[in-house]
Amino acid sequence: MRIDFKSRENIPPLLLRLQSIYANLELRSQVFSILEKVLSPDIDRNNGRPGMEQWKIFVLGAVRLN
């Protein structure tokens, strides 16, 4: 992915951090285990929007909060 470092937006540093989390298998596993704890046990994991894996939910949430 090509990231514009000259941008004045907050997105490029966030994307670099997300990219480093995704590349590090141990750290990514830790993030997913935290997400599993946060998600309600009443949620049916086999039902819902196709393609909305935990990583996509994490990235969208991070961008939204940024």
Backbone hydrogen bonds in HBPLUS format (Angstrom, degrees):
<---DONOR---> <-ACCEPTOR-->    atom                        ^
c    i                          cat <-CA-CA->   ^        H-A-AA   ^      H-
h    n   atom  resd res      DA  || num        DHA   H-A  angle D-A-AA Bond
n    s   type  num  typ     dist DA aas  dist angle  dist       angle   num
A0007-SER N   A0004-ASP O   3.46 MM   3  5.72 165.3  2.49 104.7 108.7     1
A0015-LEU N   A0011-ILE O   2.83 MM   4  6.05 160.6  1.87 165.0 171.3     2
A0016-LEU N   A0012-PRO O   3.03 MM   4  6.28 154.9  2.10 150.5 156.8     3
A0017-ARG N   A0013-PRO O   3.06 MM   4  6.33 155.3  2.12 144.7 151.1     4
A0018-LEU N   A0014-LEU O   2.86 MM   4  6.15 162.0  1.89 155.1 160.3     5
A0019-GLN N   A0015-LEU O   2.85 MM   4  5.96 153.7  1.92 144.1 151.8     6
A0020-SER N   A0016-LEU O   2.99 MM   4  6.22 151.6  2.07 143.1 150.2     7
A0021-ILE N   A0017-ARG O   2.98 MM   4  6.26 150.9  2.06 147.2 155.2     8
A0022-TYR N   A0018-LEU O   2.94 MM   4  6.16 162.1  1.97 150.1 154.8     9
A0023-ALA N   A0019-GLN O   3.01 MM   4  6.16 149.0  2.11 143.6 151.7    10
A0024-ASN N   A0020-SER O   3.24 MM   4  6.28 134.6  2.46 136.3 145.8    11
A0024-ASN N   A0021-ILE O   3.29 MM   3  5.35 136.9  2.49  97.8 109.0    12
A0028-ARG N   A0024-ASN O   2.86 MM   4  6.03 160.4  1.90 157.8 164.3    13
A0029-SER N   A0025-LEU O   2.95 MM   4  6.10 153.1  2.02 144.9 151.6    14
A0030-GLN N   A0026-GLU O   3.10 MM   4  6.39 150.2  2.19 143.0 150.9    15
A0031-VAL N   A0027-LEU O   2.98 MM   4  6.31 155.4  2.04 149.1 155.5    16
A0032-PHE N   A0028-ARG O   2.99 MM   4  6.26 160.8  2.03 149.7 154.6    17
A0033-SER N   A0029-SER O   2.94 MM   4  6.17 150.6  2.03 144.7 152.8    18
A0034-ILE N   A0030-GLN O   3.03 MM   4  6.29 151.3  2.12 146.2 153.5    19
A0035-LEU N   A0031-VAL O   2.95 MM   4  6.26 156.6  2.01 149.2 156.1    20
A0036-GLU N   A0032-PHE O   2.93 MM   4  6.15 151.0  2.02 144.8 152.4    21
A0037-LYS N   A0033-SER O   3.19 MM   4  6.44 148.4  2.30 139.0 146.2    22
A0038-VAL N   A0034-ILE O   3.06 MM   4  6.35 145.7  2.18 145.9 155.6    23
A0039-LEU N   A0035-LEU O   2.94 MM   4  6.11 156.0  2.00 154.1 159.4    24
A0043-ILE N   A0040-SER O   3.23 MM   3  5.68 168.7  2.25 113.4 116.8    25
A0047-ASN N   A0044-ASP O   3.16 MM   3  5.45 165.0  2.18 113.1 116.5    26
A0052-MET N   A0049-ARG O   3.45 MM   3  5.92 160.9  2.49 131.5 129.7    27
A0057-ILE N   A0053-GLU O   3.11 MM   4  6.42 159.7  2.15 154.0 160.1    28
A0058-PHE N   A0054-GLN O   2.86 MM   4  6.05 157.5  1.91 151.6 158.0    29
A0059-VAL N   A0055-TRP O   2.91 MM   4  6.17 162.6  1.94 153.6 157.5    30
A0060-LEU N   A0056-LYS O   2.96 MM   4  6.09 169.8  1.97 150.8 153.8    31
A0061-GLY N   A0057-ILE O   2.96 MM   4  6.07 156.3  2.02 144.9 151.9    32
A0062-ALA N   A0058-PHE O   2.92 MM   4  6.13 154.3  1.99 147.5 154.6    33
A0063-VAL N   A0059-VAL O   2.93 MM   4  6.14 162.7  1.96 155.4 159.7    34
A0064-ARG N   A0060-LEU O   2.95 MM   4  6.06 155.2  2.01 142.5 149.9    35
A0065-LEU N   A0061-GLY O   3.00 MM   4  6.17 157.6  2.05 145.8 151.1    36
A0066-ASN N   A0062-ALA O   2.95 MM   4  6.03 133.5  2.18 138.5 151.2    37
